[in-house]
Amino acid sequence: MAVWCTIRTFQAHAKELGNKVLTEPIFFVKPDGCITESDVLHVSKHPGEVHLETECVVRLTQHGDIDAVAIGLDLTDRAAQSKLREDGLPWSKAKTFRQAAVLGTFYPWRRGLEALSNEATALRIECDINGERWQEASLSEMDIPPSVQADALMQWAPVSNGDLLFTGTPTGVGQLKPGDTIEARLIAHDGELLSSYNGRCL
């Protein structure tokens, strides 16, 4: 299983971190050893900072179609990422550590990729840390929607059944610390809870 991740799909997030706004999908890959569904995240064991990015995760077929969706956390060592970027080096150390790809429950999705972000049917991301809202956005706010991401990925990537696509994060990212509690949700346009993740940091 491959974990494909798209960067800066929400323009506001790119601006939040002082990064260049993108007009086409740019990807990086996490090995499947990063994946966890544990409700305990061992942030204190990581030698650097661990920052949270809440995302809609799409489970793909080998043809680039959508099979299911979930809420996910793309955990990032922000300090390491900044240093690597300054040096013009790959981000591997900042993005591919243990438990760096956190998955909530999966929900079967048969309405196609476009429906994830269309104004009338768009899903919503929410994430609360210690009961305080950190991230909240509709996928209709995406500047590079999941359908565009998948189309671009299929042009060159060896996508297999069950591969995951982390589709990008809105504004509100921040550092996780031991003792923090996390409640993340993926919500349908009608308010139905499709996927959730509840965890705590040690």
N, C-alpha and C positions, 0 to 999 in steps of 0.2 A: 504494500500500500504506500502510495506517495501522498504527501501533504503539500499541496500547492498553495501559495499565499500571494495575494495581490496587494501591492502597496499604494497608499495615497488615493484610494478610490473616493473618499470624501474630501472635497477641496478644503473644507474648514479644518480638517485634521492636519492636512499638509501645512496650512498656514499657522496652525497652533504650534507646530514644531519648527517653524521657520524653514520648511523645505519647499522645493520647487513643485508647483502644481503640475500634474501630469494630464495628458490628453489621451493616452492609450495605456493599456495594461502593462505593468512591469511586475514580474514574478520572482519569488525566491522559493526554495524548497526546504522543508524540514524532514528529517528521517522519521520513520514511524516509531523509533525509540523515544521520540519526544512526546508521544501521545499518552494522555492519562485521562481516566474518568474518575479518579479518586477524589473524595471530598476533603482530602487533606493535602495542601500544597506546602512543600518543605522549602519555603523561600529562604530560610536562614542557612540552608546547606549550600546555596549558590554563592560563589565567591564575589559576586558583584551585586548590583541593584536589580530587582525584579519589578518591572512595570507591567501594568495590565492594559490590554487592548481587547475590547469586547467585539465579537464579530458574528455575523451569520455564516455558518458553515454549510456548504452544499456537498452532498455525497453524489458522485458522478458515476455514470456508466462509461464503458469504453468508447461510446460514440459521443460523449460530451453532453448527454442528457442528464437531467436531474432525477435522482432516485429518492432522496430524503433531505431534510434540513435539520439543523441543530444550532443551539447557541454554543459559541466557543470562545475561548480566551487564548489569544496569541500573546504569550508572555515574552517579554523583551528585556534584555539587559541594556537599558538606555545609555548608560555611561560608556559601556563597551561599544555600542553601536555608533555613538557620536565620535569616539576616538578612531574607530575603523573607517568611518566615512571621511573624516579629516585626512586620513592617510591614503585614501583611495583604495582601500582593501575590502574584500568581501565581508559580509556581516555574520558569518557562520557562528562565531563565538557569542554573538549577541542574541541569536535567534534559535539555536539548536541544542540547548541544554536539556537536562532531564525535566519532565513535566512542563515543557514549553508550549505544548499544544493540548489545551484542556478542552474536553468535550462534554457537553450536556447530553440530555436524552435526544434521540433522533425521532423525527416525525415524518412518516411517508408523505411525499409531495408529488402529485400527479397533474399539477396545473401548469407546468412549464416554467422555464427560467424567467421569462418576461414578467410573469405575474408576481414575482418576488418584489419587484420595485415599481410596478405601474402605480400611478397615483391612486387608483380606485381599489387596488388589492394589495398594496405594499405591506410587507411585514415590518415589525418594529423591534428594535433592540433596546433593552433596559439593563442597567447594572447598578446595584447598590452596594456600597462598601460600608460596613458598620451601620447599616440603616440609612445612609446618606446617598442620594442619587449622584453618581459620577458620570454615567454615560446614558444618553437617551437620544434616539434618532429613528426616523422612518427610513427604510431602504429607498424610498422615492427621492431622498436627499442625495443619493449617491451620484457623483459625476461620471463614474465608470461602473455601470450596473453589472450584476452577475451574468446576464446573458452576453454582454460584450466581453467580459472576462473569459467565459467558457469558450466562446467562438475564437478568441485570440489564442487561447491555450491549445485548442485542438489543431491549430495550424502547424504546430511543431512538436508538441510534447507527447511522450508515450503514455497517454492516459489509459489506465486500466479500470475495470469494474471495481467500485468501492473506494477509489481515490477520493480524497477530500480537497475541497477548495475553500480556504479561508478568504472571505470576500472583502475584507477591509474594515477599518474601525472609524467611528465618528470622533468628535472632540471629547475631551474629558479624561484622557489617559493619565495615569499617575502611578506612583510607586506603591507596591504592596509591602506590608511589614508584618512580622510575627504578631499574632493576635487578631489580625483583621478577619472579618467575615465577609463572604461574597455571596450575593444573590443576583444571578444573571438570568434574563428571560428573553425568549423570542416569541413575539405575540402577533397573531393574525390581525388583519384590518378590522375584524368584527370584535376584537377583544379576547378571542380564544387563546389560551396559553398553549403553544405548540411544543416548546422545549424549555427546560430550565436546568440551571446548575446552581447548587448550593454547596459552598465549601468554606474552609477556614485555613488560615495560614499559620504555619509553625516555623 
